[in-house]
Amino acid sequence: MGSVPAIILAFVIVIPAAIAVIRFRYVLPSFRPFLWFIWVGLLSECLNVLLPAYTGSNALNSNIYVLVEGLLLLVIFYHWSFQTRQSRNWYIAGAVLFTIIWALDNLYLHSPNRFNSIYRIIYSLVIVFLAVNQMNREIYHERGAIFRNATFLICTVFVFYYCYRVIFEVFYLYNFGLGRNFYLNLYTILIVINFISNLVYTLAVIWIPTKLRFTLPY
């Protein structure tokens, strides 16, 4: 897939990002970290287009983005959890662990100016685990149409996207000598999955529940 079609597919994220701006004030506070997740993703896509013209590579931006993304995802799942002191400690520990692994992968074992896979594989596996756990919780508690449940939709995307991300990064980490076309096809699939993910995010942003409005009785 050429660079121009890839850029066009990537920038479909503009749609959920724009809707998120309109709905931000009205949605439940527990979903606001997800809206920040969308906006950070859009910012990263913009930098991915602009930086190669000036630096020749977007590797540094990509490596910084996956750390921010991983930490934001932990915040998202914390806000969807029961938010006990114990769960807060677990998520803080997860954030510390993410940061340490990222630093080892990008500052000690490898250069931050190249695409590194160890941290990406580990945080993707953690996100898949959290997403599956959250999906089970939503199925248990949902009394309406589950596919109109914004949390369930988002977690479904997380499972498919980050499962494939693990596969993609494993092939990138271990050079199996499968040829350039194989890796191009692997990357093309990632672009298409990212495109579909952003379309589903659009529905999720639309279906995020709004804050309850209380009125005083006469």
Disulfide bonds with the S-S distance in Angstrom:
none
